[in-house]
Amino acid sequence: MRTILYWLATTAFAVAMAHSSGQSAAGEAADLLWAPSGAADVLPVPEPSRAVLLGVGIMAIAFTYRKAWLNLKRKG
């Protein structure tokens, strides 16, 4: 049961973060400190591929963490 909850929580977290990375605030470009003065007029464009890569990356880290934890428990 713990394994199922772990993967459900990790998947929910990955989906939530991937979804929120696709969102962009209207004033986000104006809030950047390093942006040139003309960059405030350009709004950021959400990229679906970045959101997918973020979700896949979170799941890959979760898989690696789980494998490392199980190996550590077996050896100890």
Buried (B, 14 or more C-beta within 10 A) or exposed (E): EEEEEBBEEBBEBBBEBBEEBEEEEEEEBEEEEEEEEEEEEEEEEEEEEEBEEBBEEBBEEBEEEBEEEEEEEEEE
